[in-house]
């Protein structure tokens, strides 16, 4: 679920007539050559300096921002967006994810420059900042989702958890409510703006592997070859949830008795999914978990019954714990720079959305030793505040989280197993040089013209090249010769 912010704006410059913001596509980007080709096609280089005059009017600032966005959208485009080439000419962006990522990356750079207060052209940066925030607000209104809040659901256990959290340093501008079609969710208690911290969790109440290291369980698990820290924390939580004196009792009490992910689908659901790729994914995941369980139990219970009481480590309870971790854990970078998989009380109430309010939340703030959830777009009072669990397909979300997202999921792709050899790749044509191919619902395509059929161009190019390689090579030679004239 975690996503760590990375800003592509590398530098800023000032001169007598104004200042400039530098946007750069770095060479360590795994899609560097394809993005470079796309930037070149749009008339840009991999490093562009956008000039801002001191006396710019709002229209001029808007035009400069649009130039930044044209560059930034390409810098922040991901593999799926790039492969399918779905730039929405009508809306003017690749995807809501891409647009928010681009706007917030530029805003983050401008905010940093303003916070330093070392620049003579503060009015220029302030004008650009205001223009970006306005753009985000307008875009947020376009993708806003309406959620139905069920006020008959009291959420008593959830409120107790929030109160416990606040007594331990949690700061929140959200309240827990029951959201129709989604279950428990987090709702804004006031109008929240871009950059506001909706939720702040101190590290002291985050469940991480450090808790296992302090327990007697670590003396056993630490000696097992190949035992991951995630599995250690999972096994620790299976026992800790039964500890009446646990510091985290309120957290465990707030968890559902059943998660209803695809991993615990009943017979009727399995029969309904017969013959689908989703069923195959679910069965493979359950088989993996069963194998993992059988490798650990009943051996651990037999050898260390005091540490691993058999009644706490049944297959059913192991599966429940796996569902807990799949659906609620987050990958967090701590102040020491290490990435850990954690359970984070209260944050688990934030639901996933294809158009999230919170995008960057994966790094502990070393100054406050807390995990903050800042808004990437506004969230009004009474509105459900959502984050992004990641760019997952619907089948993945059903299998490991137990829900299907609202709206068209652009990550519902199916990889195609094609043996693409080196001979099929052309270094001079990066956009055709794909070593993997994929398809998705053609209704998501904006190109249904003749000879396109709603299919992605890289796949069509490859199939045509395989079908008639001589003709393709002849066309390519002519094309390249024209480029070098």
QUITADA-V694578 format. One record per backbone hydrogen bond with DSSP energy under -1.0 kcal/mol. CO is the residue of the C=O (numbers start at 1). NH is the residue of the N-H. E is the energy in kcal/mol with one decimal. If there is no record, write none. Layout:
# QUITADA-V694578
co=CO nh=NH e=E
co=CO nh=NH e=E
This chain:
# QUITADA-V694578
co=3 nh=361 e=-1.2
co=8 nh=24 e=-1.7
co=11 nh=22 e=-2.6
co=13 nh=20 e=-3.5
co=15 nh=18 e=-1.1
co=17 nh=54 e=-2.1
co=18 nh=15 e=-3.0
co=19 nh=52 e=-4.0
co=20 nh=13 e=-2.3
co=21 nh=50 e=-3.0
co=23 nh=48 e=-3.0
co=26 nh=29 e=-1.6
co=29 nh=32 e=-2.1
co=31 nh=35 e=-2.6
co=32 nh=36 e=-2.9
co=33 nh=37 e=-2.0
co=34 nh=38 e=-1.9
co=35 nh=39 e=-2.8
co=36 nh=40 e=-2.7
co=37 nh=41 e=-2.2
co=38 nh=42 e=-1.2
co=39 nh=44 e=-3.1
co=40 nh=43 e=-1.4
co=46 nh=25 e=-3.4
co=48 nh=23 e=-2.7
co=50 nh=21 e=-2.2
co=52 nh=19 e=-2.9
co=53 nh=56 e=-1.2
co=57 nh=61 e=-2.3
co=58 nh=62 e=-2.4
co=59 nh=63 e=-2.2
co=60 nh=64 e=-2.3
co=61 nh=65 e=-2.6
co=62 nh=66 e=-2.1
co=63 nh=67 e=-1.7
co=64 nh=68 e=-2.2
co=65 nh=69 e=-2.5
co=66 nh=70 e=-2.2
co=67 nh=71 e=-1.7
co=68 nh=72 e=-3.4
co=69 nh=73 e=-2.9
co=71 nh=75 e=-2.1
co=72 nh=76 e=-2.4
co=78 nh=82 e=-2.5
co=79 nh=83 e=-2.7
co=80 nh=84 e=-2.4
co=81 nh=85 e=-1.1
co=85 nh=87 e=-1.6
co=87 nh=89 e=-1.2
co=88 nh=92 e=-3.7
co=93 nh=88 e=-2.8
co=95 nh=99 e=-2.6
co=96 nh=100 e=-2.5
co=97 nh=101 e=-2.4
co=98 nh=102 e=-2.4
co=99 nh=103 e=-2.6
co=100 nh=104 e=-2.5
co=101 nh=105 e=-1.8
co=102 nh=106 e=-1.9
co=103 nh=107 e=-2.4
co=104 nh=108 e=-2.5
co=105 nh=109 e=-1.5
co=106 nh=110 e=-2.2
co=107 nh=111 e=-3.0
co=108 nh=112 e=-1.9
co=109 nh=113 e=-2.0
co=110 nh=114 e=-2.4
co=111 nh=115 e=-2.4
co=112 nh=116 e=-1.3
co=121 nh=125 e=-1.6
co=122 nh=126 e=-2.6
co=123 nh=127 e=-1.9
co=124 nh=128 e=-2.2
co=125 nh=129 e=-2.7
co=126 nh=130 e=-2.3
co=127 nh=131 e=-1.8
co=128 nh=132 e=-2.3
co=129 nh=133 e=-2.4
co=130 nh=134 e=-2.2
co=131 nh=135 e=-2.0
co=132 nh=136 e=-2.5
co=133 nh=137 e=-2.4
co=134 nh=138 e=-2.5
co=135 nh=139 e=-2.4
co=136 nh=140 e=-2.8
co=137 nh=141 e=-1.8
co=138 nh=142 e=-1.1
co=139 nh=143 e=-1.4
co=148 nh=180 e=-3.6
co=150 nh=153 e=-1.1
co=155 nh=159 e=-2.3
co=156 nh=160 e=-2.2
co=157 nh=161 e=-1.8
co=158 nh=162 e=-2.2
co=159 nh=163 e=-2.5
co=160 nh=164 e=-2.4
co=161 nh=165 e=-2.7
co=162 nh=166 e=-2.8
co=163 nh=167 e=-1.9
co=165 nh=168 e=-1.1
co=165 nh=170 e=-2.7
co=166 nh=169 e=-1.3
co=171 nh=200 e=-2.6
co=173 nh=189 e=-2.7
co=175 nh=187 e=-3.2
co=177 nh=185 e=-2.8
co=178 nh=150 e=-3.1
co=179 nh=182 e=-2.2
co=179 nh=183 e=-2.2
co=183 nh=179 e=-3.8
co=185 nh=177 e=-2.5
co=186 nh=385 e=-3.2
co=187 nh=175 e=-2.6
co=188 nh=382 e=-2.9
co=192 nh=379 e=-2.1
co=193 nh=196 e=-1.9
co=196 nh=375 e=-2.2
co=198 nh=173 e=-2.6
co=199 nh=373 e=-2.2
co=200 nh=171 e=-2.0
co=201 nh=371 e=-3.4
co=202 nh=205 e=-1.7
co=203 nh=206 e=-1.8
co=207 nh=343 e=-2.2
co=208 nh=211 e=-1.7
co=209 nh=213 e=-2.0
co=212 nh=215 e=-1.7
co=215 nh=218 e=-1.1
co=217 nh=220 e=-1.1
co=217 nh=221 e=-2.6
co=218 nh=222 e=-2.6
co=220 nh=223 e=-1.2
co=221 nh=224 e=-1.5
co=224 nh=227 e=-1.7
co=228 nh=232 e=-1.9
co=229 nh=233 e=-2.2
co=230 nh=234 e=-2.2
co=231 nh=235 e=-2.6
co=232 nh=236 e=-2.3
co=233 nh=237 e=-2.4
co=234 nh=238 e=-1.5
co=236 nh=240 e=-2.7
co=237 nh=241 e=-1.9
co=239 nh=242 e=-1.5
co=240 nh=243 e=-1.8
co=243 nh=246 e=-1.8
co=246 nh=249 e=-1.5
co=248 nh=252 e=-2.4
co=249 nh=253 e=-2.6
co=250 nh=254 e=-1.2
co=261 nh=264 e=-1.7
co=262 nh=265 e=-1.3
co=266 nh=270 e=-2.2
co=267 nh=271 e=-2.6
co=268 nh=272 e=-2.0
co=269 nh=273 e=-1.3
co=271 nh=274 e=-1.2
co=273 nh=276 e=-2.2
co=276 nh=280 e=-1.4
co=277 nh=281 e=-2.3
co=278 nh=282 e=-2.5
co=279 nh=283 e=-2.8
co=280 nh=284 e=-2.1
co=281 nh=285 e=-2.0
co=282 nh=286 e=-2.5
co=283 nh=287 e=-2.3
co=284 nh=288 e=-2.0
co=285 nh=289 e=-2.2
co=286 nh=290 e=-2.7
co=287 nh=291 e=-2.1
co=288 nh=292 e=-2.1
co=289 nh=293 e=-2.6
co=290 nh=294 e=-2.6
co=291 nh=295 e=-1.4
co=293 nh=296 e=-1.1
co=293 nh=297 e=-3.0
co=296 nh=300 e=-2.7
co=298 nh=302 e=-2.7
co=299 nh=303 e=-2.7
co=300 nh=304 e=-2.6
co=304 nh=308 e=-3.0
co=309 nh=312 e=-2.0
co=310 nh=313 e=-1.1
co=314 nh=318 e=-2.1
co=315 nh=319 e=-2.6
co=316 nh=320 e=-2.0
co=317 nh=321 e=-2.2
co=318 nh=322 e=-2.2
co=319 nh=323 e=-2.4
co=320 nh=324 e=-2.2
co=321 nh=325 e=-2.3
co=322 nh=326 e=-2.8
co=323 nh=327 e=-2.3
co=324 nh=328 e=-1.9
co=325 nh=329 e=-1.6
co=330 nh=342 e=-2.9
co=332 nh=340 e=-2.9
co=333 nh=364 e=-3.0
co=334 nh=337 e=-2.3
co=338 nh=334 e=-2.6
co=340 nh=332 e=-3.2
co=342 nh=330 e=-2.3
co=343 nh=207 e=-2.7
co=344 nh=348 e=-1.1
co=345 nh=347 e=-1.7
co=346 nh=349 e=-2.0
co=347 nh=350 e=-1.7
co=351 nh=387 e=-2.3
co=357 nh=376 e=-4.2
co=358 nh=388 e=-1.2
co=362 nh=333 e=-2.8
co=365 nh=369 e=-2.1
co=365 nh=370 e=-1.1
co=369 nh=203 e=-2.2
co=370 nh=365 e=-3.2
co=371 nh=201 e=-2.8
co=373 nh=198 e=-2.2
co=375 nh=195 e=-2.4
co=379 nh=192 e=-3.1
co=380 nh=383 e=-2.3
co=383 nh=188 e=-2.4
co=386 nh=357 e=-2.1
co=386 nh=358 e=-2.2
co=387 nh=353 e=-1.4
co=390 nh=392 e=-1.9
co=393 nh=397 e=-2.1
co=394 nh=398 e=-2.5
co=395 nh=399 e=-2.4
co=396 nh=400 e=-2.6
co=397 nh=401 e=-1.8
co=397 nh=402 e=-1.4
co=397 nh=403 e=-1.0
co=398 nh=262 e=-2.2
co=399 nh=263 e=-1.1
co=409 nh=412 e=-1.6
co=411 nh=413 e=-2.0
co=414 nh=439 e=-1.9
co=416 nh=418 e=-1.6
co=418 nh=420 e=-1.5
co=421 nh=424 e=-1.4
co=422 nh=425 e=-1.6
co=426 nh=429 e=-1.5
co=429 nh=432 e=-1.7
co=432 nh=434 e=-1.5
co=437 nh=416 e=-2.8
co=439 nh=414 e=-3.0
co=441 nh=444 e=-1.9
co=442 nh=445 e=-1.5
co=447 nh=454 e=-1.2
co=449 nh=452 e=-2.0
co=449 nh=453 e=-1.6
co=452 nh=455 e=-2.4
co=456 nh=460 e=-2.0
co=457 nh=461 e=-3.1
co=458 nh=462 e=-2.0
co=459 nh=463 e=-2.6
co=460 nh=464 e=-2.5
co=461 nh=465 e=-2.1
co=462 nh=466 e=-2.4
co=463 nh=467 e=-2.3
co=464 nh=468 e=-2.4
co=468 nh=472 e=-2.0
co=469 nh=473 e=-2.6
co=470 nh=474 e=-2.2
co=471 nh=475 e=-2.3
co=472 nh=476 e=-2.6
co=473 nh=477 e=-2.5
co=474 nh=478 e=-2.0
co=475 nh=479 e=-2.4
co=476 nh=480 e=-2.9
co=477 nh=481 e=-2.3
co=478 nh=482 e=-1.8
co=479 nh=483 e=-1.7
co=480 nh=484 e=-1.6
